[in-house]
Amino acid sequence: MILDHLPALQVVVPLLAAPLIVLLRSGRLGWLIATAVSWTGLVVAVLLFLRVQDAGTISYAMGSWAPPWGIEYRVDALSSYVLVLVSLLAAVVLPYARLSIAAEVPSDRHYLLYAMFALCLCGLLGIAITGDAFNVFVFLEISSLSGYVLIALGRDRRALRSAFQYLIMGTIGATFYVIGVGLLYLMTGTLNLADMATRLGAVQEVRPVLAALAFITVGLSLKIALFPLHIWLPGAYAYAPSAVSAFMAGTVTKVSVYVLLRFMFGIFGVRLVLPGLPLLEILTLLSAVAMVVASLVALLERDLKRLLAYSSVAQIGYITLGLGLGNVDGLTASVVHLFNHGVTKTALFMLVGGIALRAGSCQLDALAGLARRMPVTCFGVVLAGLSLIGVPGTAGFITKWHLVLSALQAGQWWVVVVIATSSLLAAAYVWRFVEVAYLRIPTGPVAREEAPLSMLAPAWLLVAACIYFGLDTSFSLAGARDAAVMLLEGAR
Amino acid sequence: MTAQHLMLLAMVAPVLGALGVSLAQRSPNLRETLSFVAAGIALVCVLLLVPEVYAGGRPEIVLFEILPGVALAFRLEPLGMLFALVAAVLWPVSTLYSIGYMRGNDESHQTRFFACFALAIACTLGIAFSANLLTLFLFYEVLTLITYPLVTHHQDEEARKAGRVYLGFLLGSSLSLMLIAIIATWMMAGTVEFTPGGVLGADISNAAIGGLLALFIFGIGKAAVMPFHRWLPAAMVAPTPVSALLHAVAVVKAGVFSVVKVVIYIFGVERIAGLSSVDWLPFVTGFTIIAASVVALRSDNLKRRLAYSTISQLSYVVLAAALLTPLSIIGAALHIVSHAVGKITLFFAAGAIYTAAHKTKVSELDGIAKRMPWTMAAFTVGALSLIGIPPAAGFYSKWYIVLGAAEGGHWTALAVLGASTLLNAAYFLPIIYVAYFCAPADDGHGREHGEAPWPMVAAMVITATGVLALFFGMEFPLALARQLVSL
């Protein structure tokens, strides 16, 4: 009985938790509730994933209003995959958050932070689960607005500036999206995504559809932080509280990529509806530039968090590159990298949060000889860094394998060169940390001082996941391939 | 115990050894004992596997699928058997040597050293046993990473720079070229399994094969074919036992082993023999052989001379594989063995000279044989083997490579081999000459020294004896190598 309402529970539980946390006005209770909610969310997401594996797409009519009139929650191979990713990362980050937040945020704001966290989680899960274009916008705004607040809670004053910058860019993105959806509604008379896809084929007038495509693509690219629309990202990730950076780095941009995938393949059906439009080529080109340029910037960064943030911009390039290549292996790479990069980058931000806590700084110059003080943390950074590079045996390798395969199949040799270059640049910026932490003489005290266990253990769980999902790909890769095949069938 | 168990145990024993070494940090004697125990177990396992492979068995382990259709899997065949034997036999010997060296030179971080050393051996055995390109690639990359702490052992500016060159060349070549080659193989052939006769179908064009071969040859940076050779001299900043076992045996041999394995089991000797797109390779390797020998000739630093000699000798193996005749393939396999034993002896001697006399330059070795007779005797045996003079093992492998070149009518290769032999003699014989026949120069300190600590001398004597013994007992590796070409 209750199993039939899983799709609603996925979103409603965090949504209700947020006001409850505010009412209780207790940081500790807020953390407890948020953690419980995130774990519940993970259970629900896994159950949904398994049901989709067994029985195919689940359609859930919100309030029993039948689609396309009512709001439909639609859980298919792709959305269930994203749900698992988002709820998994939330469930791992929250236990970590307690001590990290306690150290970084004034205690009178803790309950607000956890309320916002629950809202953000609700928004992200909502985006992934809903089958309604306008509902996506609503959840996008819920996650974004709470995201701005979360970032602004960072103790560094630059956090305010970054949050404001993100707010401006994010609002432009959301507005573009809703304009695009408005145009599509104008042409098709429906907001239900599946319905829209079928009706769009009958639309004669192409120009408004083109305009919609342009608005939606650009709007979402802002949210994705696709180069060159990425300028909000480094500041936001670098100055937000560590736990927030960790959660957002793994989820926010990924969910926006999910929406883009939905629209490009599910609604517009790139090749058929809009022949002759060089959309995929542009996407490929921008991704390639992102992979090289952002990696170069990361190579020059002195602040470890900013280094990781620029690395994120580059890695988002991997995801959109697969999308741009547009064949099964490319899309598989995109989807699997949502997961692989989500896990890898969250692990890294969590570990760096521990470094910020103990070393008091994330400037590389201040971290000389850190491996003697925090050997477990530093080794974790190295392992997750290897996944970032794409060394075999790590999750990142699985992505790279499919990306290169996809580029070779498409006959795009220059893309292969870009991928190779980008992974070498990744090796270079990861090794900057290795040299500083392992091969420089420490300037300060060298007493062993690891981050507290409640921070270290969740982070290492994800580090282990970076290795595990590089060897056992039966979940990550199989799920991604199902999603990719589904998307391409939708495009046909 | 079945062969599968033995294979797993051989790979797991060094890993457990490394674990034990890390835990026994406080008691050096226990720690070293654990290294020996692990080395002993691995050696026994590998030795017990020999009869099975000799009789034609190809024991196989499939652990789990990493990518759809590609599993983490191991399959033992004659070439891998030979390589595993080399690594497993020389590991305990060099452990003995390392103990003398590390203690004699008061090196720091000895626990990390022995732990990484053991893990490197585990990776080497993983490479030797691998059943497909992905498994090989996995262990190949881990081997690069696990040897990085060994190269940067001294943790100073010099080590940091060398570490960059080391990783830059090895990761750079493999993560770009080799990975692309593997994925291209997968795309063209639909499999990356090592298959006798190769996996490339008749529909694959001549040009594609040539391109793929280039990607493999240069992508496998550990084979140090020029211009991807710079990491090897850079790695000489490491303590000498590292240079000896890893950068004369395990790591570099992992490179040439991979090349030979790819040529035999991915391309297929008969499939690509005579193709116009692959006949550039003997010239590239020939150039490497000559150029590296010339650099060796001009190097006064002993370890650097040995490093360039290694580069040159590695290209012997690649050249032999590239000649694509049955006899040269046998030569390639044998040269992996004979060069390993000879070169480790030479590095052992260089390290002993450094430990006992603190000398690193060839020009300082006048008359040193009077003080270090055992060391120089071992050095002489190793040098003779590398030049290819009987009764040393190197003669045999060189003989087969020459036969292969003659069989294929490859006169350039013959000329290269001849010239290189002269060059080898030119850079080794003067060392032997001055050590035995020149009067020791007064180094200003008037410091007296004798031999290096006994474990180092013992290790050298063992490997030098091995060089001679291999000459007389070559039938046995030869029998394994013959299975490669089913003669």
Chai-1 contact restraints between the chains, C-beta under 6 A:
chainA,res_idxA,chainB,res_idxB,connection_type,confidence,min_distance_angstrom,max_distance_angstrom,comment,restraint_id
A,V391,B,E141,contact,1.0,0.0,6.0,A-B,restraint_1
A,P392,B,F137,contact,1.0,0.0,6.0,A-B,restraint_2
A,P392,B,L138,contact,1.0,0.0,6.0,A-B,restraint_3
A,P392,B,E141,contact,1.0,0.0,6.0,A-B,restraint_4
A,G393,B,L138,contact,1.0,0.0,6.0,A-B,restraint_5
A,V404,B,I183,contact,1.0,0.0,6.0,A-B,restraint_6
A,L405,B,I183,contact,1.0,0.0,6.0,A-B,restraint_7
A,L408,B,M187,contact,1.0,0.0,6.0,A-B,restraint_8
A,V416,B,I180,contact,1.0,0.0,6.0,A-B,restraint_9
A,A420,B,S176,contact,1.0,0.0,6.0,A-B,restraint_10
A,S423,B,L175,contact,1.0,0.0,6.0,A-B,restraint_11
A,L424,B,G172,contact,1.0,0.0,6.0,A-B,restraint_12
A,A427,B,L171,contact,1.0,0.0,6.0,A-B,restraint_13
A,E435,B,R160,contact,1.0,0.0,6.0,A-B,restraint_14
A,L439,B,Q155,contact,1.0,0.0,6.0,A-B,restraint_15
A,L439,B,R160,contact,1.0,0.0,6.0,A-B,restraint_16
A,L471,B,I66,contact,1.0,0.0,6.0,A-B,restraint_17
